[in-house]
Amino acid sequence: MMTFILVVLLLFLIPGPAVLVTISQTIKGGKKNGIITGLGIAFGDLIHTFAAVLGLSAILMTSAFAFEAVKYIGAAYLIYLGISALINKTKKVAKPTVEKVNPNLSFRQALLIELLNPKTALFFLAFLPQFVRSDSYPVTFQLLMLGLTFVLMSIIYTSFIAFLTSIIGEKLLAKTKQSSNWIGKVAGIVYIGLGLKLAFQTHE
């Protein structure tokens, strides 16, 4: 377990889609919105854990069609979110503030983004078994514990990212007199970039 935790911490040092989504949503809606986004991502990882334990993720590994279908649905959803953010207009205000957003919507969006990424499903299927011991508890129990540990660490990490981004964002907003339209534009660009990256990923 200690080896697993150390490896996960090292993985967290490499900025991935979860980090970028959390940062963009924090910039858009504040610290609370960023934390809720992180919870949505973590819940998606939890579902991926159960899918890996049940062997459902193996379908994505063996079926190129299933992989491509999930991949393009996920890419289309990300690009849709990005375009929506780019065309959305925010009213100019005297003192720029973060945008009021629906926390439930942020949670659902983060959950769908994580669920519709086939690479994440394959990651859990390939990563978790590397830390299973044959002379310990039942394999299913070990996989669940490893997955739950990853989810808990993910929540702590994304919450820290949201907190740090919020502090930096508030300082930037306090110094500028321009419209807060750029906040949504940044989020839109991030989503479109992630969508295009996902669309060009291969099954191999």
Solvent accessible surface area in square Angstrom, and as a share of the most:
residue,aa,sasa,rsa
1,M,113,0.51
2,M,132,0.59
3,T,86,0.50
4,F,1,0.00
5,I,46,0.23
6,L,101,0.50
7,V,45,0.26
8,V,0,0.00
9,L,86,0.43
10,L,114,0.57
11,L,62,0.31
12,F,27,0.11
13,L,132,0.66
14,I,120,0.61
15,P,95,0.60
16,G,22,0.21
17,P,49,0.31
18,A,28,0.22
19,V,14,0.08
20,L,71,0.36
21,V,2,0.01
22,T,0,0.00
23,I,55,0.28
24,S,2,0.01
25,Q,6,0.03
26,T,3,0.02
27,I,35,0.18
28,K,40,0.17
29,G,15,0.14
30,G,11,0.11
31,K,84,0.36
32,K,139,0.59
33,N,4,0.02
34,G,0,0.00
35,I,58,0.30
36,I,29,0.14
37,T,0,0.00
38,G,1,0.01
39,L,68,0.34
40,G,0,0.00
41,I,3,0.01
42,A,2,0.01
43,F,93,0.39
44,G,0,0.00
45,D,6,0.03
46,L,37,0.19
47,I,66,0.33
48,H,11,0.05
49,T,0,0.00
50,F,93,0.39
51,A,17,0.13
52,A,12,0.10
53,V,33,0.19
54,L,134,0.66
55,G,31,0.30
56,L,100,0.50
57,S,3,0.02
58,A,38,0.29
59,I,96,0.49
60,L,24,0.12
61,M,89,0.40
62,T,112,0.65
63,S,34,0.22
64,A,58,0.45
65,F,170,0.71
66,A,23,0.18
67,F,0,0.00
68,E,52,0.24
69,A,39,0.30
70,V,37,0.21
71,K,7,0.03
72,Y,119,0.45
73,I,101,0.51
74,G,2,0.02
75,A,4,0.03
76,A,62,0.48
77,Y,46,0.17
78,L,9,0.04
79,I,46,0.23
80,Y,138,0.52
81,L,13,0.06
82,G,0,0.00
83,I,86,0.43
84,S,40,0.26
85,A,11,0.08
86,L,57,0.29
87,I,124,0.63
88,N,72,0.37
89,K,177,0.75
90,T,37,0.21
91,K,175,0.74
92,K,165,0.70
93,V,68,0.39
94,A,105,0.82
95,K,142,0.60
96,P,6,0.04
97,T,79,0.46
98,V,57,0.33
99,E,46,0.21
100,K,200,0.85
101,V,41,0.24
102,N,77,0.40
103,P,48,0.30
104,N,98,0.50
105,L,78,0.39
106,S,4,0.03
107,F,62,0.26
108,R,125,0.46
109,Q,26,0.11
110,A,2,0.01
111,L,29,0.14
112,L,72,0.36
113,I,14,0.07
114,E,18,0.08
115,L,51,0.25
116,L,37,0.18
117,N,22,0.11
118,P,0,0.00
119,K,66,0.28
120,T,19,0.11
121,A,3,0.03
122,L,25,0.12
123,F,66,0.28
124,F,2,0.01
125,L,34,0.17
126,A,52,0.40
127,F,27,0.11
128,L,1,0.00
129,P,61,0.38
130,Q,135,0.60
131,F,47,0.19
132,V,36,0.21
133,R,151,0.55
134,S,119,0.77
135,D,109,0.57
136,S,52,0.34
137,Y,146,0.56
138,P,95,0.60
139,V,84,0.48
140,T,74,0.43
141,F,91,0.38
142,Q,18,0.08
143,L,21,0.10
144,L,43,0.22
145,M,70,0.31
146,L,7,0.04
147,G,0,0.00
148,L,76,0.38
149,T,27,0.16
150,F,19,0.08
151,V,13,0.08
152,L,106,0.53
153,M,22,0.10
154,S,6,0.04
155,I,51,0.26
156,I,110,0.56
157,Y,48,0.18
158,T,3,0.01
159,S,29,0.19
160,F,113,0.47
161,I,20,0.10
162,A,0,0.00
163,F,98,0.41
164,L,79,0.39
165,T,17,0.10
166,S,13,0.09
167,I,66,0.34
168,I,92,0.46
169,G,15,0.15
170,E,108,0.49
171,K,127,0.54
172,L,95,0.47
173,L,16,0.08
174,A,74,0.58
175,K,171,0.73
176,T,35,0.20
177,K,188,0.80
178,Q,136,0.60
179,S,23,0.15
180,S,8,0.05
181,N,42,0.22
182,W,89,0.31
183,I,3,0.01
184,G,11,0.11
185,K,62,0.26
186,V,50,0.29
187,A,1,0.00
188,G,0,0.00
189,I,111,0.56
190,V,34,0.20
191,Y,6,0.02
192,I,39,0.20
193,G,38,0.37
194,L,13,0.06
195,G,0,0.00
196,L,85,0.42
197,K,118,0.50
198,L,9,0.04
199,A,21,0.16
200,F,163,0.68
201,Q,43,0.19
202,T,83,0.48
203,H,46,0.21
204,E,175,0.78
